[in-house]
Amino acid sequence: MMDAIHVKKFGSVITDKDVGSEILRLAKEQLSTHGRVQIDLEGVVTMATYCAKQIFGTLYIEMGPENFFKNISIANASDDVKSLIQLGILNALNAD
């Protein structure tokens, strides 16, 4: 049984690149061990767009859309945080 990554342990506002790197590292670790990961955003009020790009944009580009949506579960995200994640993925896609 995989453990969810509880992002709120890093704070309710995710704006630090080192925190983004750690969340990405944890996600990749879960993916390599279990093939799936749940990222629980309960208690996260907002996230810097560059952190969303760093975490979710990187995973989306590396995995491709089908595997991203099949193997990454985003739980308990507010509508605002979901919008930031979508923006982060868009920014990653447009970075090339």
Rosetta blueprint (number, residue, H / E / L):
1 M L
2 M L
3 D L
4 A L
5 I E
6 H E
7 V H
8 K H
9 K H
10 F H
11 G L
12 S L
13 V E
14 I E
15 T L
16 D L
17 K H
18 D H
19 V H
20 G H
21 S H
22 E H
23 I H
24 L H
25 R H
26 L H
27 A H
28 K H
29 E H
30 Q H
31 L H
32 S H
33 T H
34 H H
35 G L
36 R L
37 V E
38 Q E
39 I E
40 D E
41 L L
42 E L
43 G L
44 V L
45 V L
46 T E
47 M E
48 A L
49 T H
50 Y H
51 C H
52 A H
53 K H
54 Q H
55 I H
56 F H
57 G H
58 T H
59 L H
60 Y H
61 I H
62 E H
63 M H
64 G L
65 P H
66 E H
67 N H
68 F H
69 F H
70 K H
71 N H
72 I E
73 S E
74 I E
75 A E
76 N L
77 A L
78 S L
79 D H
80 D H
81 V H
82 K H
83 S H
84 L H
85 I H
86 Q H
87 L H
88 G H
89 I H
90 L H
91 N H
92 A H
93 L H
94 N L
95 A L
96 D L
